[in-house]
Amino acid sequence: MRKAGILLHISSLPSNYGIGTFGKEAYNFVDFLESTEQSYWQILPLGPTSYGDSPYQTFSAFAMNPYFIDLDFLVKDKLLKKSEILDSQSLEAEVDYERLYHERFKVLRIAFDRFDLNSTYFQEFLRNEGYWLNDYALFMAIKESQHSVSWAEWPEALRKREEHAINQARHDFKDAINFHSFLQYEAYKQWYNLKHYANEKGIQIIGDMPIYVSYDSSDVWTKPQYFQLDENKLPTLVAGVPGDNFSPTGQLWGNPLYRWDILEGEDFAWWIDRVKSNTSMFDVLRIDHFIGFVHYFGIPYGDTTAERGKWFEGPSYKLFESIKRQLGDRQIIAEDLGMITDKVRALLKHTGFPGMKLLQFAFDSREESDYIPHLYHNNVVAYTGTHDNETTTQWFKNLKSRDLKYALEYINHVKGSKTDSLIKATLATVADTAIIPMQDYLNLGSEARFNIPSTLGGNWVWRLKAGQIDRMTRIKIKRFTKLYGRTNPFHKSK
């Protein structure tokens, strides 16, 4: 069944408090999706962001970002007074993560001080999520006491999790542990309320799960045996990808790599927990860097580029057969962009997961691309571009003249917006699902690019302005969606 959706991260929603939240504007966006006949809302990972502010580098594979807690809901629950959050206002600006870091937790601490820790719902949350929450809350409490430095720089007893030091920390930092547990309780509660609202409207959420976790995370600190670390618990090899036309020296991500042999020996229990959590949190789960499960690129720790990296074999079929055996069928999208080999294609076919096709990758006048639409089949998800790409308006401006001529002729562009023409070509493909970034529907340029891979600073900060999605944009989106037979089937069945 043909469906359509829009890609927009939570952080990019308008709000009065410096970053998008799970609040009123998120509910308004769901209403907008319903009114334009969309079936999906795709977002990025929801974890608490660490150095660089990337949602793909987080302090936990299970936790949510406290910045997404809507402060107005806390006022409604009588945990905050409106006057107490005025200092955190930042209207219609790009996200200022440094300001959030210094201001938001002070406001959330006020709410925590009024919260009843004996609440039945809170205690139930602690029991249900304790398998990851206990370690995460302790990790964050210790990190605060150590001036937020990486756990690699903590005192040796804490770094190595010696029993006496951990017991002492649980005693000394009990209040901070409760605070971070409260933040997760509020974030989870608000998220699941929003998801329920979306589902009631016939909108499914496509979430995103990075293949790797950050070195400075509760996951690596508590389970170092699952990662390629040396005797000092420093990485031996780190993740990235080799050089290509976009990045000649490759991309150095820096995440520690897995000890897949150890994980397999435990029937991938940690991965099963992770997939189970994420497929409960979202209706459909996009798994980032699917190629890395077949073969992954390992770069010596300490290198400044990916040039000395080497390829290694991943768990491939074993992991996904274990997931299916233990969890049954889950709706998963495989992010298979990059160097596709026959082994990757075989695993994708074996799992039955849809892969991804980007029209921005399709138009190389020198050769036929795997991303050219006439080669698509149904079981793929088609995009103009993703959060890592230029906006389509920017992309057209930067295309080489021969590639531009090829693209415009292929999509039969005559006049008007070239971006709209590429959107229509994406929606017209045979792909069962087509997802369009919100920036493209708004015909925005370089000012609205969300991320430039392998760069630090200036990423992840773009936000919608209140009222930016005007009546004509709504009409256009609904018209395009209907034109290519992608209207939401839920509305017909109601």
N, C-alpha and C positions, 0 to 999 in steps of 0.2 A: 504494500500500500504506500502510495507516494505521500511524503510528509515534508514539512519545512520547519525551520527554526531560526533563532537568532542567537549569536554569540555576544554576550556582554557579561563581564565579570561583576560580582557584587560590589567591589571597590569603586567601580565606575558609575554607579548610580548617583543621582543627585542626593544631597542631604544637607542639613544645617550644621553638621558636626564633623566636617573635614574629610569624610570618606563615606562611601555607600555602606548601608547597613541592612539588616534583616527587617527593616521597619516599613513605614508607610510607602516610600517610593518603590520598594521592592514589590509590594502588593499592587501598586499602580502599574508597575511594569508587567506583572502577570495579567492584569486587566487589559493592557495594551496588546499583549500577545494573543489573548483570547479574541479581542476585537478584530485583529488582523488575520485570524484563521491560522495562527502558528500552532504547531504541535510540540515544539521543543524550546526550552531555554537552556543554552549551553553556557557553563561558567568554568572558571579555572579552579585549581585546588583551594580549599578553604582553610588550610592550616595556618598557624601563627608564624608570621614571616620573621626571618632572622636577617643576618647581614646581607645588604643589597636589596632588601624588601621584596624579593622574588617569592611568589606563591609556590615555586618549585624548590625552595630551600627553606624548610620549616623546622621548628623545634620538636615536632612530633609527627608521626605518620597517622595519628588518630585524632589529635586535638584540633579544635577550631580556633580561628583568629578572634581574640577578644575585641578587636576594633570593630567587628561586624555586629556586636551587641548594640541594639538600638536603645538609645538613652531615653527616648520618649516612652518606651514600654516600661522602663524602670521607674519613670515618674508615675505612670499609670498604676504600677504595683506598689506605689508609695515607698519605694526604696531611694528615690531621689526627689529633690525639689527642683523645679524649673530654673530657679535662680542659681542653683549650684552648678549648672552645666553651661551657663552663658559664656564663661571664659573659654570653653572648648569650641565655640562656634567658628566656622570658616565656610562662608557661603560661596558655592559655585567656583571654587578654586581647584587647582590640581591637588592631589593628595600630598600632604606634607608629613611624611612618616616621622621625621625627627620631632616635629611639634606634637604629633599624636603620642609618641613614646613618652614625652615629658609631661603631657597633660592628661591623657585619657585614663591612665591607671589611677591617678589621684581621684578622679571623679568616680571610677568604678569602686575604689576603696570605700568611698562614702556609702555607696549602695550596699556593699558587703557588710559594713558595720551595722546596718539596719536589718540584715537578712537573718532569718531564723534557721540556724544550722540543723535544728532538729526537725525541720520540715519533712513530712513523710515522703514527698516527691524527691527531695534532695537526697535523702538517705537511700531511696530506691535507685536513684541515678548512681550513687557511689557504689552500690552493690553490682549493678549491671555493667558499669564501665571500669570497675576497679582493676581489671586485668592490664589496662594501660594507664589509667588515670593516676593510680597511686605513685607510680614511678615518674610520670610526667610532672605532677604537682610538686613532688620532692625535688626533681631536677630544676624546675623553675625557681623554687624557693632558695635552693643552694646557689643558683646562678645569680639571683639578686644579692645574696650575701657576699658574693665574690665580684661585685661591681660589673656583672653581666659578661665577664670574660668567658671564653670557651672552656668547656670542662677539661680540656687538655692542660689548662693552666691552673686548675684547682690544686689544693694541697693533696699530696700523694694518697693519703688514706681515703679521701673522698673520691679522687680520680679512679682509684682501684676498687672502690666500693667495699672497703674493709668493714666487717660487720659492726664493730664498735663505733666507727665513724658514722655509718648510716643510721644506726639506732640513736646516736646522739643528735644527728641532724633532724631526724623525725621529731625528737623531743624539742629541740631548740627552735625549730622553724614551724611549729604546729600551726600558728596563726597564718603564716604565709602559704602553707600547704592548703589550708582551708580556703584561703582567698582564691588560689588558682583553681581549686576544685569548683568553687562557686562560679568563676568565670566560665568554665566549661559547661556547667549546668545551665547557665543562662543562655550561652551561645547555642547549645544543643536544643534547648527548649524553643528558642525563637526560630531556629532553622527548621525544625520539624513542623512547627506551626505554619511557617511560610510554605514549606513543601506540601503540606496537606491542603492548603488553600489553592496552590497551583494545580495539584492533582484533581481537586474538585472542579476546577475550571477546564479540565482536559489537557492541561499543560504538563508534560513530563520534563524532569530536570536531567540534563546530561552533565554529570560531574567529571572530574579529571583527577587521575591518580598518577603522580610521578613514579617512574620505575625505581628511582633511587631516593635515599633519604640523606639529609644533611649530616655531615660528620658531627657538628655541634647540635646534637639532638638527644632526647631521652632514649631513643631507640638504640643508638650506637653506644651510649654510655652504659645502658643496662644489659645489652646483649652483644657485647663485643665479639663473641664467638661466631656470630653470623657474618662478620665483615673481615676483609683482608687487612688486618692490622698486625704490627710487629709487637715485640715483647713490651715496648713502652706504650702500646695502644695508639700508635700513630699509623696512618694508612701506609701501605706499601705501594699499592696502585690506586689510582683514582679514575673517575669516569670522564668521558668526553667522546668526541668523534674526530676522525681524521680530516685533513684539509679538503676543500672543494672549491668551486668557482666563487662561492660567496665568502669563504674564509680560508685563505691559502695555508695558514698554519694550523688549521683545525679549531675545534672548540674545546676548551679546557673547563669542564664543569666543576671538577674537584670533589665530587661525592665519593665516599669510600665504596668499593665494590664488594659484592656478596661472596661469602664462602658457600657456593651452591651445594658442595658436597655435604657440609654440615646441615644445611637446611633440608636437603633431601633425606638425610638420615633421620630427621624428625617429621617426615612426611609433609614438609613445607608448612608446619603448623603456624609459624608467624605470618607467612604470606596468606594462609587461609583466613586467619583472623583479620588481616588487613583488607582482603577482598570482601569478606563478609561485612565488615563495618562500612566500607565504601558503597557496596551495592545495596545496603540498607539506607544509607544517607542519600543516595541518588537513585533515579529510576533506570538510568543507563550510565555506564561507567566507561569513560575513555581512558585507556591505559597508555601513558606516554612512553615513547621510545620502545615500541614492541620489538623492533629489530634486536634490541639488547638481550632478549630472551633466547635468541638463536646464537648470536655471536656478539660479544661485547668488546669494547675498546678500552684497554687498560694503559694508563699513562703513569710513568714513574712519579711518585709523590715528590713534590718540590720543583718539578719542571714548570716553566712559565708558558710553554706552548704544548700542543698535542703532537708535535712532530715525531717524538720518540715512542709513541704509543704502539701497541701491538694488539692483534685480535686474539680472543679466547672463546672457547665454546661455552654457551649458556645451557640452561636446563631444558630448553625447548619443550618437547611433548610431555615430559615427565611432570612439569609444574602444572600445565593446564589440564592434564588428565586427572591429577590429584585434586585440583579445584573443582572439576566437574563431578568427581566421585564424592567429594565431601560436601559440596554446596549445591549440586544440581546445576541446571542451566541458569546462567546469569546474563543479562543484557550488557554486552561489552563491545566497545569500539576499539580497534587496534590502530594506534597511531604508527603507521608503517612508512612514514616519510623518510627518505634518505636512500642509503645504498641497499636496494632490494636484491636479494639473491634467490636462487631457486629454493634454498632451504627455508627462507622466510616465507616465500609464496606457499610452500608445502605446509608449513605450520599454520598459516592463515587459513588455508583451505580445510585443514584438519579440524581446526577449532570452529569454523563456520562464522567467525567474527567478521563484520564488515571492516574494510580498511578505509583509508582516506584518500581523496583525490582533490588536488588544488588546481584551479584553472590558472592561477598565476604561474604555475610551473609548466604549463602546457605548450607555450608558444616560443619554441626555439626554431628559428627558420632554417637552421643547419640540419636538423634531423627530427624524426617523429618521436614524440615524447610519450611515456607511459601515462601521462596526465592529460593527453588530448581526448576530449569528450567522446569521439566516435569509437574509442577503444573501451569505454566503460561497460560494466555489467551492473545488474540491479543491486547486488549486495555490497555497495560502497556508500560512503557519505561524501557528498560533493561540497566543496567550499570555494568561494572566491579566493580567500586567504585565511590565515589564522592570526592569533595574537602575536606570533613571532614575525609576521610578514609586514611589509609596507601596507598602508591602506591602498585600496585599488586605485583611487585617484592619484596617489603618489606614485604607484607602480607604473601607471600609464605614462606619467611625465618622465620617468627614468628609463623606459624601454628603449633599446636600440632601434633605430629607424626601420631596419628590415624586420625585426621581430614585431614592432608595432604594426607595420603594414600587414603582416601575416595574421596577427591577432584580430585586427579590425575587419579584415576580409572574412576570417573564419566565423566570427560572431555576427557577421552581417550588419555591422554598425554603419548607419547612414548619417544620422545627425543627432544632436542632443548630447546627453551625458554618456560618455564611454563607460563609466562605472556602472550605470544602469544597464547598459547593454551586456556587460560581463555578468552582472547579477542574473539577468534573464537567461543568458546562456547556461549558467550554473543550475538554475531552476528547471531548465528545459532538458537536462540530461536524464538518462534512464535510471540514475541512482535513486534508490528508494528514499533516501533522505538527503536534503540539501540544507546547509546551514550558512547563513550570511552574517558577517560581523556587523554590528550596529553602525560602526563608522562608515561602512560602505553604503548602507541604505541612506545615510545622511550626506553622502558625497564629500566626506571630509578628507583633508590632505595630510601632509606630514605632521601637522600639529597634533593629530589624533593617533599617531602610531603608539602602540601600547608597549612594545618591547623590541629592542635590537639585541639579538643573541650575542653572547660573549662580550657584553659591555656592562659597565657599572655606572649608575647615576642616570637620572632622567627617565628611567623605565617604570612601568606599572603605575603611573601617576595620572593618566588621562581620565577625566570624568565628564559625563553628560551634564549639560546645564539644564536647570529646570525649564520646562517648556520647549526644549530643543526639538523634541519629536512633535512636530506640528501636524495640523490636520492633513495637509497635502502629503506629508510623508506616510501617514497612516493609510490614506487612500491608495497611494502607490504600492505599499507593501501588500495590502489586501488584494489589489488588482493583479499584481504579479503572481501572487500565491494562487489565486483562482485561475489565472490564465494558463498555468502549467500543471493544473490538476493536483495541487498540493494542499487543499483546504483540510482543516482538521476534521477527521472522521468522527470524533467524539461528539461534535456539535450536531451531526446528522442523526446520531443514535439516541440523543437525549429526548 
